[in-house]
Amino acid sequence: MLSRLADALVPAVGRLTVTADADAELAAGSIIAANHTSLADPAIVLAALHRLGAKPVVMAAAGLWNVPVLGHRLAREGHIPVHRNDRRAANALDLAAEALQQGRLVLIYAEGGIPSRPDAAEAAPGAFRSGLSRLAHRTGAPVVPVGQAGARRVTSGSVAKQLAGLATAPLRRPELHVHVGRPLTLPGDSAAGTTRARAAVTAAWRTAAARLGERAALAA
């Protein structure tokens, strides 16, 4: 439901385009790792993946499960709540491992949060947490790097600015781009795996951001 809904709604707030490396593959049981810049980017990434025939379960902040209707849908569809700074935090990796073993795709945001910057500009992904690398090592699942750009043009900054951005997006219809990279196998060492995953997601982001003419990507 979330993937279909995202694909239906995203065109109303922006102009989404999608590209992929020639050897990109969204095979069953893969981990999809995407950069996280805005509250809008999960919908944008889900819409892009839906166009490629992929409908992943999402690892997302547990607070969303408390939202009426949405929480029920998330639970029903097998999406995975992440309880940050909580003794239940490890449960998310257990649930993700089970989903991968069942052949499902799992979308994870290894940065663990969005930038607090007030502007709408793009920047390279921040530091990754170790959960992605640990999950890949535990399950042997390939990691598919995904870079998205443009989500901050929909909503970013303060709460007031985010609401204003979302309200005006249907009129502005900013350009959005998602790029899917080739899958990779992470090394067993957690630190090395985290570094390699971040580099791959950064490369995918750079491709997406360059398509939008973002200076941060063009300068790199």
Buried (B, 14 or more C-beta within 10 A) or exposed (E): EBBEBBBEEBEEBBEBBBBBBEEBEBEEBBBBBBBBBBBBBBBBBBBBBBBEEBBBBBBBEBEBBEEEEEBEBBEEEBBBBBBEEEEEEEBBBEBBBBBBEEEBBBBBBBBBEBBEEEEBBBBBBBEBBBBBBBBBBEBEBBBBBBBBBBBBBBBBBEEEBBEEBBEEBEEEBBBBBBBBBBBBEBBEEBEEBBBBBBBBBBBBBBBBBBBBEBEBBEEE
